Amino acid sequence: MSLINKEILPFTAQAFDPKKDQFKEVTQEDLKGSWSVVCFYPADF
């Protein structure tokens, strides 16, 4: 499903930050103003 040029719904997710070697919480506000690709892979870990 493509959401190009569409506003996304509010969300909160855990993401891994390889620079800090730790997980952090990410929201739609963290992505605001930049192009982003969000992938979801359930049960990968």
Distance bins in CASP14 RR format, pairs under 12 A and 6 or more apart:
PFRMAT RR
TARGET T0000
AUTHOR 0000-0000-0000
RMODE 2
METHOD distances of the structure
MODEL  1
1 8 0 0 0 0 0 1 0 0 0 0 0
1 38 0 0 0 0 0 1 0 0 0 0 0
1 39 0 0 0 0 0 1 0 0 0 0 0
1 40 0 0 0 0 0 1 0 0 0 0 0
2 37 0 0 0 0 0 1 0 0 0 0 0
2 38 0 0 0 0 0 1 0 0 0 0 0
3 9 0 0 0 0 1 0 0 0 0 0 0
3 28 0 0 0 0 0 1 0 0 0 0 0
3 31 0 0 0 0 0 1 0 0 0 0 0
3 35 0 0 0 0 0 1 0 0 0 0 0
3 36 0 0 0 0 0 1 0 0 0 0 0
3 37 0 0 0 0 0 1 0 0 0 0 0
3 38 0 0 0 0 1 0 0 0 0 0 0
4 35 0 0 0 0 1 0 0 0 0 0 0
4 36 0 0 0 0 0 1 0 0 0 0 0
4 37 0 0 0 0 0 1 0 0 0 0 0
5 35 0 0 0 0 0 1 0 0 0 0 0
6 28 0 0 0 0 0 1 0 0 0 0 0
6 36 0 0 0 0 0 1 0 0 0 0 0
7 28 0 0 0 0 1 0 0 0 0 0 0
7 31 0 0 0 0 0 1 0 0 0 0 0
7 32 0 0 0 0 1 0 0 0 0 0 0
7 33 0 0 0 0 0 1 0 0 0 0 0
8 26 0 0 0 0 0 1 0 0 0 0 0
8 27 0 0 0 0 0 1 0 0 0 0 0
8 28 1 0 1 0 0 0 0 0 0 0 0
8 29 0 0 0 0 0 1 0 0 0 0 0
8 30 0 0 0 0 0 1 0 0 0 0 0
8 31 1 0 0 1 0 0 0 0 0 0 0
8 32 0 0 0 0 1 0 0 0 0 0 0
8 33 0 0 0 0 0 1 0 0 0 0 0
8 36 0 0 0 0 1 0 0 0 0 0 0
8 37 0 0 0 0 0 1 0 0 0 0 0
8 38 1 0 0 1 0 0 0 0 0 0 0
9 27 0 0 0 0 0 1 0 0 0 0 0
9 28 1 0 0 1 0 0 0 0 0 0 0
9 38 0 0 0 0 0 1 0 0 0 0 0
10 26 0 0 0 0 0 1 0 0 0 0 0
10 27 1 0 0 1 0 0 0 0 0 0 0
10 28 1 0 1 0 0 0 0 0 0 0 0
10 29 0 0 0 0 1 0 0 0 0 0 0
10 30 0 0 0 0 0 1 0 0 0 0 0
10 31 0 0 0 0 0 1 0 0 0 0 0
10 32 0 0 0 0 0 1 0 0 0 0 0
11 25 0 0 0 0 0 1 0 0 0 0 0
11 26 0 0 0 0 1 0 0 0 0 0 0
11 27 1 0 0 1 0 0 0 0 0 0 0
11 28 1 0 1 0 0 0 0 0 0 0 0
11 29 0 0 0 0 1 0 0 0 0 0 0
11 30 0 0 0 0 0 1 0 0 0 0 0
11 31 0 0 0 0 1 0 0 0 0 0 0
11 36 0 0 0 0 0 1 0 0 0 0 0
11 38 0 0 0 0 1 0 0 0 0 0 0
11 40 0 0 0 0 0 1 0 0 0 0 0
12 24 0 0 0 0 0 1 0 0 0 0 0
12 25 1 0 0 1 0 0 0 0 0 0 0
12 26 1 0 0 1 0 0 0 0 0 0 0
12 27 1 0 1 0 0 0 0 0 0 0 0
12 28 0 0 0 0 1 0 0 0 0 0 0
12 29 0 0 0 0 1 0 0 0 0 0 0
12 30 0 0 0 0 1 0 0 0 0 0 0
12 31 0 0 0 0 0 1 0 0 0 0 0
13 23 0 0 0 0 0 1 0 0 0 0 0
13 24 0 0 0 0 1 0 0 0 0 0 0
13 25 1 0 0 1 0 0 0 0 0 0 0
13 26 1 0 1 0 0 0 0 0 0 0 0
13 27 1 0 0 1 0 0 0 0 0 0 0
13 28 0 0 0 0 1 0 0 0 0 0 0
13 30 0 0 0 0 1 0 0 0 0 0 0
13 31 0 0 0 0 0 1 0 0 0 0 0
13 36 0 0 0 0 0 1 0 0 0 0 0
13 38 0 0 0 0 1 0 0 0 0 0 0
13 39 0 0 0 0 0 1 0 0 0 0 0
13 40 0 0 0 0 1 0 0 0 0 0 0
13 41 0 0 0 0 0 1 0 0 0 0 0
14 22 0 0 0 0 0 1 0 0 0 0 0
14 23 1 0 1 0 0 0 0 0 0 0 0
14 24 1 0 0 1 0 0 0 0 0 0 0
14 25 1 0 0 1 0 0 0 0 0 0 0
14 26 1 0 0 1 0 0 0 0 0 0 0
14 27 0 0 0 0 0 1 0 0 0 0 0
14 40 0 0 0 0 0 1 0 0 0 0 0
14 45 0 0 0 0 0 1 0 0 0 0 0
15 22 0 0 0 0 0 1 0 0 0 0 0
15 23 1 0 0 1 0 0 0 0 0 0 0
15 24 1 0 0 1 0 0 0 0 0 0 0
15 25 1 0 0 1 0 0 0 0 0 0 0
15 26 1 0 1 0 0 0 0 0 0 0 0
15 27 0 0 0 0 0 1 0 0 0 0 0
15 30 0 0 0 0 1 0 0 0 0 0 0
15 31 0 0 0 0 0 1 0 0 0 0 0
15 36 0 0 0 0 0 1 0 0 0 0 0
15 38 0 0 0 0 1 0 0 0 0 0 0
15 39 0 0 0 0 0 1 0 0 0 0 0
15 40 0 0 0 0 0 1 0 0 0 0 0
16 22 1 0 0 1 0 0 0 0 0 0 0
16 23 1 0 1 0 0 0 0 0 0 0 0
16 24 1 0 0 1 0 0 0 0 0 0 0
16 25 0 0 0 0 0 1 0 0 0 0 0
16 26 0 0 0 0 0 1 0 0 0 0 0
16 44 0 0 0 0 0 1 0 0 0 0 0
16 45 0 0 0 0 1 0 0 0 0 0 0
17 23 1 0 0 1 0 0 0 0 0 0 0
17 24 1 0 1 0 0 0 0 0 0 0 0
17 25 0 0 0 0 0 1 0 0 0 0 0
17 26 0 0 0 0 1 0 0 0 0 0 0
17 30 0 0 0 0 0 1 0 0 0 0 0
18 24 0 0 0 0 0 1 0 0 0 0 0
23 45 0 0 0 0 0 1 0 0 0 0 0
24 30 0 0 0 0 1 0 0 0 0 0 0
26 32 0 0 0 0 0 1 0 0 0 0 0
26 36 0 0 0 0 1 0 0 0 0 0 0
26 38 0 0 0 0 1 0 0 0 0 0 0
27 36 0 0 0 0 0 1 0 0 0 0 0
27 38 0 0 0 0 0 1 0 0 0 0 0
28 34 0 0 0 0 0 1 0 0 0 0 0
28 36 0 0 0 0 1 0 0 0 0 0 0
28 38 0 0 0 0 1 0 0 0 0 0 0
29 36 0 0 0 0 0 1 0 0 0 0 0
30 36 0 0 0 0 1 0 0 0 0 0 0
30 38 0 0 0 0 0 1 0 0 0 0 0
31 37 0 0 0 0 1 0 0 0 0 0 0
31 38 1 0 0 1 0 0 0 0 0 0 0
END
